[in-house]
Amino acid sequence: MILPNKTTPFLLLLVLSSIVNAEQAPLLTLQSAVDIAVQDNPSLAQIQARSEALAAIPSQVGTLPDPVISFNALNLPVDTFNLGQENMTQMQGGISQAFPFFGKLALREQAANYQAEAASYDVIEARFRLLRDVKKTWWALFYLDRALEIIIVNQNLLRQFVKIASTKYEVGEGLQQDVLLAQLELSKLLDTEIVLTGAIATTKAQLNALLDLPANHAISLPKKTEEDLPDLQTESVLFAQAESYRALLGSKRETIHAAQSRLDLAKKDYYPDFQVGAFYGGRADTLSGQQRADFLSLKLSMTVPIFAASKQRKAVDQRNSELMQQRYALQDQWNNVRAEISTAYSDFQQTKNQTVLFKSGIIPQARQTVASMLAGYQVNKVDFLNLVRSQITLYNYETQYWKALTQANQALAQLTAVVGKEEIYE
């Protein structure tokens, strides 16, 4: 008896400690999940790094090529290698510089600037997509948690039904099939609990991946959240906002500008590039001691586009086709954006109306029905099958309410992403 007396306080301390730790475990709210993802998500960081890399290109391509310094030994006699033997022997040093035709460097830098600006829009687009994915996954997990809670509550209720049916059967007032029916429905709920538990684990792993956390990292969501849904602006207003704010469209526009600059640059290739240089050749005195004058050489060379028909002209055709491709891509993307807005808008309005109907009408009526059925069954005025059906119906409606609320918030997250703006409410 001494051992239990000593261990009991220790075990009690462990239990209290675990309760305190559980209470201190931070809950992952939707806003905190969003903040963590924006700060730590590696995919977003990758796109940001790409944008920074492209931002460093314009000054590089808009700068003249490095000058070339040369040192030459000219006209050395190979029999003696004597610098004073021949008049044309000289030690030469020089510098040369390539100059692209006027406007080419500016167009190269302009195209690179447009491409860098498109990459900066890609970062914004990636951020909105990340926020969409985090919000959708968070709400999916929230729904699964609520569905599991409802399952557990209904399991307890069905256990009470089993107990009531068994008691009535034992006193000869009930039927054995009522007991078996309640046990069957309880087994179905246990099976659903297993499925939901597996889905919760999978969704938690997906959310952890978005937050750059280990897949098995423990996540706890709050049990309650805001259930009121906002009123949206009209579709036409959302279209106009998307045209102005959607980063994906901005990226496409910048890509079109870059393609136009490349086309203008291709047209500039019909004109020659130049290279200039200056060289100083020092000569040694003759073998008899007579002085020789040094040489100064100047150089001007240029490219001659004699293959313009098969080279420069084809390059212009190529760049022109690329420009048309980008314009068509923008139009196609704009059509997709409008379709996505209409779809998300319709989904939100539908699920919002469903949540109002479930919360204010169907679920209260179903609860009243279950209470009435239970009271009637206890006095043998309602058969057990209808009682069980009414409880399962209530369970389904409660689950459908949380699913509709989740789908409405997921549609809202999708709508925010496709518009490219957070403020889309009235």
Steps between C-alpha positions, in 0.01 A plus 500: 500500500799733536585498129159629381508776758835623360415460137152651509621860548758450225239368258267783595779748425557347160129521417479862610816581308362350181177695545691825544715428194192423296341824611813691409526347153432783254203467271564548131253765394445578134689828527798341675514228234505766230776696676719192542456396136589843363811510714628143464358338185798388283307512173422868551861565602616327182289725278617805696863399443431459127351849489806645673727319255313638198510850650880486481504433123399835340813692597712213373350481152474878473871557554764507229719193461825511690781666302780277375863579577755328278878463495659386175843430362489576126733393218768333712783354286503131578865459419631727777191633681691829516267797544729739316565284196188580294327834451149359550577319823312656788362430846140609495243576768144603435142527615177428311133545580187352341203733450162348409292712265326793663195386701586129531629518855199705609262245349680210666479674835137590439406140422682378810324763713161388374591138571614589852176689557306195383693291753404742777134451403564124514601540865172674578308233309682223686421666833128515422503137388679400818245687711222327305649156560562566870147630554341213309702239686439665838127504439505140381669400826255711701208323332647157568547588867138613529377190314696279739351681800151447360578134443611456862189678633276281285683190612421589860137564410473170317651324799219650705253380239649151524464513877139617476415237239669227702313601815164500320583167340588347838167603648312379196404840364748515213626293212836334456537649154493845660810411700670352193408804290652741753815289523527495118470879476758534777740276306449718191596807700809323628599425141444864407717602797786286363468663158492851648801430720701395195384805303600729789851353506534549123371858510730587790797375299394717205464806723837434662661485157358843416633634832844342448453277805561124544213293365430354845509834679210524745230747397206613710231724355257707704161340552312816410543753225311781335192353334357816344581533132556838330304657217699515178517766235334426168665286237550800273689684773711192567583477129618860501707445814661189354594686183680759713637292789552141383876451502485220243353741245761760592772244441356417158488868406864550597592190299328656198704817546817291522404319179443835327843620610658181365319555170635855479844366583477240223420781255809685622713200400469614138748770597869430558687487827832678527837442657765770541854466623827683545840329499846638570799317355843570643805427279857443608796692351677350202812287545710805409330706772272705275171592668170380361164667543227316686169410332143595597223288348126575510233245427133518402308186406133415462278202439340469157156330504534341158291198608202710605250293302578179689606650832376846600171471314431161654584641843244777449238242396582295809470796737178613335348153549614498862330835553174370354530191718523712814203712396289193440617359834386816679158486338466130583605564860252785533222270381606240756509760777146612428383137492672433832341808656153398383546145626632603841235771531223252423644240740522757779145627457361145487682374809432823689127456443528137610671594826223750579233240422666227708573725796170686524258243368591139436720420801270653769206317343696173489596538867140555595406193299756283681386623842139434411581156359697403810218607731249312287714186488533488878120480528465259205345755263791504253676197358875467552584509129358851461686614812832377362429648160421839650828498694702396193324772301598757761858374488505534122358853510752614762782355295364659183485838675870493587581371153303785341671755726838354408421501128382862522824609664702296250311669215577834667870409511488399134320821407757714682780323315347531153412868551842573648364718777392441861234773512223350289212562740227759497 
